[in-house]
Amino acid sequence: MKQYVITAHDFTDAEALQRRINMRPAHLEGVKILKSNNNYVVGGAILNDAEQMIGSVMIVQFETDEQMQKWMNNDPYVTGKVWDKIDVKPFRQAVI
């Protein structure tokens, strides 16, 4: 499977954190599905100095770029306008 590292920074408007909080349960339900399908490797929130969530880092794996893009386009953090700047790079996990 192809692996990807996703670094996503949230919008910075006054309502951004509340949108994240509102969308978080749906996002995490989607992550559970990814995990059950062996598409989720690891992920979590990027925090600011006040330990508030301001973004995400995820490592996911899919058979094709198209499958990864379809998942990402439908993730609640994308459709709910939580993630603003999203960077996706190919990734290869070191197996030690």
C-alpha positions as a printed NumPy array, in Angstrom:
array([[  0.   ,   0.   ,   0.   ],
       [  1.038,   3.581,  -0.605],
       [  1.546,   5.646,   2.538],
       [  0.962,   9.37 ,   2.954],
       [  1.798,  11.897,   5.652],
       [ -0.848,  14.587,   5.94 ],
       [ -0.122,  17.845,   7.718],
       [ -3.217,  19.998,   7.989],
       [ -3.434,  23.407,   9.627],
       [ -6.835,  24.641,  10.733],
       [ -8.499,  27.835,   9.652],
       [ -7.643,  30.686,  12.028],
       [-10.935,  32.61 ,  12.176],
       [-12.715,  33.137,  15.505],
       [-15.023,  30.133,  14.956],
       [-12.301,  27.696,  13.823],
       [-11.774,  25.906,  17.131],
       [-15.527,  25.494,  17.672],
       [-15.932,  24.015,  14.163],
       [-13.161,  21.539,  15.013],
       [-14.836,  20.599,  18.289],
       [-18.185,  20.197,  16.513],
       [-16.737,  18.033,  13.717],
       [-14.39 ,  15.987,  15.914],
       [-16.795,  13.109,  16.738],
       [-17.568,  12.547,  13.038],
       [-13.875,  12.802,  12.129],
       [-12.926,  10.252,  14.805],
       [-15.681,   7.878,  13.654],
       [-14.146,   8.075,  10.185],
       [-10.71 ,   7.34 ,  11.628],
       [-12.135,   4.232,  13.315],
       [-13.335,   3.06 ,   9.898],
       [ -9.917,   3.787,   8.402],
       [ -8.309,   1.759,  11.181],
       [-10.664,  -1.191,  10.716],
       [ -9.805,  -1.159,   6.986],
       [ -6.042,  -0.979,   7.669],
       [ -5.817,   2.533,   6.175],
       [ -4.864,   4.351,   9.395],
       [ -1.272,   4.236,  10.647],
       [ -1.098,   7.057,  13.222],
       [ -2.433,  10.534,  13.77 ],
       [ -3.203,  13.273,  16.199],
       [ -3.705,  16.963,  16.801],
       [ -1.155,  19.741,  16.45 ],
       [ -1.339,  21.937,  19.557],
       [ -0.491,  25.576,  20.186],
       [  1.256,  26.849,  23.342],
       [ -2.1  ,  26.891,  25.155],
       [ -2.575,  23.209,  24.185],
       [ -5.515,  24.048,  21.912],
       [ -5.895,  21.995,  18.739],
       [ -4.796,  23.981,  15.682],
       [ -4.219,  21.251,  13.129],
       [ -3.57 ,  17.581,  12.515],
       [ -0.907,  15.148,  11.398],
       [ -1.954,  11.772,  10.028],
       [ -0.206,   8.914,   8.349],
       [ -2.589,   6.878,   6.23 ],
       [ -2.225,   4.174,   3.602],
       [ -4.294,   3.315,   0.567],
       [ -3.896,   1.182,  -2.536],
       [ -4.15 ,   4.206,  -4.85 ],
       [ -3.791,   7.972,  -4.8  ],
       [ -7.416,   8.181,  -5.935],
       [ -8.633,   6.219,  -2.9  ],
       [ -6.673,   8.482,  -0.566],
       [ -8.006,  11.618,  -2.265],
       [-11.597,  10.336,  -2.16 ],
       [-11.289,   9.665,   1.583],
       [ -9.72 ,  13.061,   2.257],
       [-12.271,  14.97 ,   0.18 ],
       [-15.03 ,  13.423,   2.305],
       [-13.418,  13.73 ,   5.736],
       [-15.511,  15.901,   8.091],
       [-12.515,  18.145,   8.787],
       [-12.44 ,  18.986,   5.066],
       [-16.182,  19.193,   4.417],
       [-16.724,  21.039,   7.724],
       [-14.11 ,  23.703,   6.938],
       [-11.777,  22.752,   9.817],
       [ -8.613,  22.091,   7.809],
       [ -7.413,  25.067,   5.793],
       [ -3.88 ,  24.362,   4.55 ],
       [ -3.432,  20.672,   3.76 ],
       [ -0.098,  19.2  ,   2.697],
       [  0.046,  15.577,   1.519],
       [  3.359,  13.873,   0.84 ],
       [  4.311,  10.286,  -0.004],
       [  5.656,   8.523,   3.052],
       [  7.388,   5.257,   3.861],
       [  7.316,   3.979,   7.413],
       [ 10.639,   2.633,   8.67 ],
       [ 10.168,  -0.898,   9.918],
       [ 12.742,  -1.562,  12.587]])
